[in-house]
């Protein structure tokens, strides 16, 4: 059951991990020195935004079986 879930959403899950790592790396290496930036001022915000972007980017490559709608 867990393996079925992972196989179905594996690209999205991988995207979440990759995005989280890259989001934290962006905070750590570039970040915001003044603390006024909404996304990059805190590591949680930057990582969460990275996770969201990673999921969205990786899930676009998912080749799920979709039915073609013919008009």
C-alpha positions in Angstrom: 0.0 0.0 0.0 2.8 2.4 0.9 4.8 1.3 -2.2 1.8 2.0 -4.4 1.5 5.5 -3.0 5.2 6.1 -3.5 5.2 4.7 -7.0 2.2 6.9 -7.9 3.7 10.1 -6.5 7.4 9.4 -6.7 8.4 12.4 -8.8 6.4 14.8 -6.6 8.0 13.3 -3.4 11.5 13.6 -4.9 10.7 17.1 -6.0 9.7 18.0 -2.4 13.0 16.7 -1.0 15.1 18.4 -3.7 13.2 21.6 -3.4 13.6 21.7 0.3 17.3 21.2 0.1 17.7 23.8 -2.6 15.4 26.2 -0.7 17.5 25.9 2.4 20.7 26.2 0.4 19.4 29.4 -1.1 18.7 30.8 2.4 22.1 29.8 3.7 24.2 31.0 0.8 22.2 33.9 -0.6 19.4 34.7 1.8 18.4 38.2 3.1 20.8 40.0 5.4 18.3 42.6 6.6 15.5 40.2 7.5 12.9 42.1 5.6 12.5 39.6 2.8 9.4 37.6 3.2 10.6 34.3 1.8 14.4 34.2 2.3 14.6 35.8 5.8 13.8 32.5 7.6 15.0 29.0 6.8 11.6 27.5 7.2 10.0 29.9 4.7 12.7 29.4 2.2 12.6 25.6 2.5 8.8 25.5 2.3 8.8 27.7 -0.8 11.5 25.4 -2.3 9.4 22.3 -1.5 6.4 23.8 -3.2 8.4 24.8 -6.3 10.1 21.4 -6.3 6.8 19.6 -6.2 5.3 21.7 -8.9 8.4 21.4 -11.2 8.8 17.6 -10.8 5.1 16.8 -11.0 4.9 18.3 -14.4 7.1 15.5 -15.7 4.6 12.8 -14.4 3.3 10.6 -17.2 0.1 9.5 -15.6 -2.5 7.8 -17.7 -5.0 10.5 -18.7 -8.0 10.0 -20.9 -8.1 12.2 -24.0 -11.2 14.2 -24.3 -12.5 14.4 -27.9 -15.0 17.1 -28.7 
